[in-house]
Amino acid sequence: MATEQVSLFGLVIVGARHVPYGKIHPDEAGDIFIRSALVDGDIHRPFPFMVHNQNLIEELEEAEHKTRQRDILVGTEDMVRFYHDRLPRPFHHLKTFAKFLKDQKDDQFLRMTREDLERNRADQDRLALFPDMLKTEQGHFALSYRFNPGDDEDGITVKVPADMAAQIPRTAVEKLVPGCLKKNRRVDQGAAQILPGPADAGPGHGSLYRKKSAPG
């Protein structure tokens, strides 16, 4: 929304009347709609094509976290340009856009592909070195990866029941995640650190290891 002032011969008749911003600056309002609603997903119920696109984005983000590089996923401006290139006119109202989309009968033209989202192709051989599960004699445990140097969450985290923390060898991550082996390790990857979860954590909860970033 924007405000307008109505005056007659210098006399203000209406001081601050709310009007749709799209009526004043349709192109700028359309750009805001794409960035906020379609790219950032700032709407109550995402459209199916948005869910599809977000799933692909998360796959590529996961590849970046695993390989510890930031040049796989395209940037925000590339995503904004994708929608600008495919929409016939600026949209600044969700209901208007929803009707337009319904009239198209098919949202395929707004569904991104890996080619649309990949700045550089992920190295599949390297990705294979970072599995989604840690397989030990004590059981199989989910692994999560985070590439954010300097942050407490940076590295690899294994989630296990807190009462099993002492049963898992401290070196399990380094031995059972091939990407952690020294011959496969990048300069910014270090060793695993044990972090027991809370005492009352249920199955599948509680961080056991977090592999901190450090020169290695």
C-alpha positions in Angstrom: 0.0 0.0 0.0 1.0 3.7 -0.5 -0.5 7.0 0.6 -1.6 9.8 -1.6 -2.5 13.4 -0.9 -5.2 15.3 -2.7 -5.1 19.0 -3.0 -6.9 21.8 -4.8 -5.2 25.1 -5.5 -2.7 24.3 -2.8 -5.4 23.4 -0.2 -5.0 19.8 1.1 -8.4 18.1 0.7 -7.3 14.5 1.6 -4.1 14.2 3.7 -3.1 10.6 3.6 -5.3 8.2 1.7 -4.2 4.6 1.3 -4.1 3.3 -2.3 -2.7 0.1 -3.8 1.0 0.7 -4.6 0.6 -1.2 -7.8 -1.6 1.6 -9.2 1.2 4.1 -8.7 4.3 2.1 -9.6 3.1 -1.2 -11.3 6.5 -2.4 -12.4 8.1 -1.8 -9.0 5.2 -3.4 -7.3 5.5 -6.4 -9.6 9.1 -6.8 -8.7 8.3 -6.6 -5.0 5.7 -9.3 -5.5 8.1 -11.6 -7.3 10.8 -11.2 -4.7 8.6 -11.4 -1.6 5.9 -13.8 -2.6 7.4 -16.1 -5.3 11.1 -16.1 -4.4 11.0 -15.6 -0.6 7.8 -17.6 -0.3 6.2 -15.0 2.0 2.6 -16.1 1.4 0.3 -18.2 3.5 -0.2 -21.1 1.1 2.6 -21.6 -1.6 1.5 -22.5 -5.1 2.4 -26.0 -6.3 5.1 -24.7 -8.6 6.7 -22.9 -5.6 6.8 -26.1 -3.6 8.5 -27.8 -6.6 11.0 -25.0 -7.0 11.8 -24.9 -3.3 12.5 -28.7 -3.2 15.0 -28.3 -5.9 16.6 -25.3 -4.2 16.9 -27.2 -0.9 18.6 -30.1 -2.8 21.2 -27.8 -4.2 21.7 -26.0 -0.8 22.3 -29.5 0.8 24.9 -30.2 -1.9 26.6 -26.9 -0.9 26.5 -27.8 2.7 28.0 -31.2 2.1 30.8 -30.1 -0.3 31.4 -26.9 1.6 31.1 -24.6 -1.4 28.9 -21.7 -2.3 28.9 -21.8 -6.1 26.4 -24.5 -6.9 23.0 -22.6 -6.4 22.3 -19.5 -8.4 21.6 -16.2 -6.6 18.4 -14.5 -5.7 18.6 -12.2 -8.7 18.7 -15.2 -11.1 15.5 -16.5 -9.5 13.8 -13.1 -9.8 14.9 -12.9 -13.4 13.4 -16.4 -14.1 9.9 -15.2 -13.1 10.3 -11.8 -14.8 11.1 -13.6 -18.1 8.0 -15.8 -17.8 5.2 -13.6 -16.5 3.5 -11.5 -19.2 2.8 -8.5 -17.0 3.5 -7.2 -13.5 1.4 -8.7 -10.7 1.0 -7.1 -7.3 -2.1 -8.8 -5.9 -2.2 -12.4 -4.9 -5.8 -13.0 -6.0 -5.1 -11.6 -9.5 -2.0 -13.8 -9.8 -4.0 -16.9 -8.6 -6.7 -16.2 -11.2 -4.1 -15.7 -14.0 -2.4 -19.0 -13.0 -5.7 -20.9 -13.0 -6.5 -19.6 -16.5 -3.2 -21.0 -17.7 -4.4 -24.6 -16.9 -0.7 -25.6 -16.4 2.0 -24.1 -14.2 4.9 -25.9 -15.9 6.2 -22.6 -17.3 7.0 -21.5 -13.8 8.6 -24.7 -12.6 12.3 -24.4 -12.4 14.7 -27.2 -13.5 18.1 -28.0 -12.2 19.6 -26.2 -15.2 17.7 -23.1 -14.1 19.1 -23.3 -10.6 22.6 -24.7 -11.0 25.3 -22.1 -11.4 27.9 -24.9 -11.3 27.1 -28.6 -11.5 27.6 -30.4 -8.2 30.4 -33.0 -8.2 28.4 -36.3 -7.8 31.5 -38.3 -6.9 32.3 -35.8 -4.0 28.6 -35.8 -2.9 28.7 -39.5 -2.6 31.4 -39.1 0.1 28.8 -37.5 2.4 25.9 -40.0 3.2 22.6 -39.1 4.8 22.9 -41.8 7.4 25.7 -42.8 9.8 25.8 -46.7 9.9 27.3 -48.1 13.1 27.0 -51.3 15.0 24.7 -49.5 17.4 22.3 -48.5 14.7 21.7 -46.1 11.8 21.6 -42.3 12.6 20.7 -39.3 10.6 23.5 -36.9 9.5 23.0 -33.2 8.9 25.5 -30.9 7.2 26.0 -27.2 7.7 28.4 -24.9 5.9 28.6 -21.7 7.9 32.1 -21.1 9.1 32.3 -19.6 12.6 28.8 -20.7 13.5 28.2 -23.2 16.3 26.1 -25.3 13.8 28.9 -25.5 11.3 30.1 -29.0 10.3 28.4 -32.4 10.6 25.9 -33.3 13.3 24.7 -36.8 14.1 21.4 -37.2 15.9 21.1 -40.1 18.4 19.3 -40.9 21.6 21.1 -39.2 24.4 21.4 -42.4 26.4 23.5 -43.9 23.5 26.0 -41.1 23.3 28.6 -43.0 25.3 28.3 -46.1 23.1 29.3 -44.4 19.9 33.0 -44.0 19.3 34.2 -40.4 19.1 35.9 -41.2 15.8 32.8 -42.7 14.2 32.0 -39.7 11.9 35.6 -39.5 10.6 35.8 -43.2 9.9 32.3 -43.8 8.5 31.8 -40.6 6.5 34.2 -40.9 3.6 34.4 -37.2 3.1 35.9 -36.8 6.5 38.9 -38.9 5.7 42.1 -36.9 5.4 42.6 -37.9 1.8 39.2 -36.5 1.0 39.1 -33.6 3.4 39.1 -30.0 2.3 41.2 -27.4 3.9 38.4 -26.0 6.0 37.2 -29.3 7.4 38.4 -30.6 10.8 37.7 -33.5 13.2 34.5 -34.6 14.9 33.6 -33.3 18.4 31.4 -35.2 20.7 28.3 -33.2 21.9 25.9 -35.3 24.0 22.2 -34.5 23.7 19.9 -33.7 26.6 19.3 -36.5 29.1 15.6 -36.6 28.3 15.9 -36.7 24.6 13.9 -39.4 22.9 15.0 -41.7 20.0 16.6 -39.8 17.2 17.2 -36.6 19.2 20.3 -35.1 20.7 23.5 -34.1 18.8 26.3 -36.5 19.4 28.9 -35.3 17.0 29.5 -31.9 15.4 32.5 -31.8 13.1 33.9 -28.3 13.6 35.5 -26.4 10.7 39.2 -26.1 11.3 42.3 -26.3 9.1 43.1 -29.9 8.5 
